[in-house]
């Protein structure tokens, strides 16, 4: 097993700042991505609820339309008979 330790030529204080900033940027990027995913999950859930509500409304309107057509047919056929 090799224990190669990377040797940097830059001063440690500069490296420390660089690595801290790098870590902080990575963490912020990760948190932002998690937040975005959470927002998208919420949006998808809301859209699914909305879609089901619209589907139910369409089903109801189709039933009403079929009933209205039946009544119309009965009315048109009634006086002629």
N, C-alpha and C positions, 0 to 999 in steps of 0.2 A: 504494500500500500504506500502510495506516494503522498507526502504532505507538502505539496508545492504551495508556498505562500506567495501571492502576487506582491511584487514590490512596486510601489508607486514612487515617482520622482517628485510629485507635487507635495507641498507641505501638508501635514496632517490636518491642520486647522481648515485649510481650503477643501480638502477631501471630505472632512466631516460635514461641512456646510453643504457641499454638493450632494453627498449621500442622504442627508436629512431632507433636503429639498426634493430629491428624487423620490424618496419614500413618501413624503407628504403629498406630492403630486399623484403618485400611484394610488394612495389611499383615497384621495379626493375623487380621482377618476373612478375608482371602484365603487365608492359610495354613490356617486352620481348615476352610474350604470344600474346599481341596485334600485335606486329611487325611480329611475325611468322604467325599469322592469315592473316595479310595483304599480306605478301609474298605468302602464299598459295592461296589466292584469285587471285592474279596477275598471278600466275603460272597456275591455272585452266583456267583463261580467255585466256591466251596465248595458252594453249593446245587445248582449244575449237576452237580457230581460226585456229590453225595448222590442227586439225582434219577435219574441214570443207574444208580447202584448199586441203588436200589429197583426201577427198571424191570427190571434184569437179574434181580433176585430174584423178581419177579412172573413173568417169563418162565419161569424155572426151575420155580417152583411150579406154573404151568399145565401144563408138560410132565409133572411128577410126578403131577398130578391126572389128566391124560388117561391116563397109564399105569395108575394105580390103578383108574380106571373100566374100562379095557380088561380088566384082570385080574379085576375083579369080574364083568364080563359073562361072561368065560370060565368063571369058577367057577360062576356061576349056570346057565349053559348046559351045562356039563360033566356033572353027575350026571343030569340029565334026559334026556340023549341016549342 
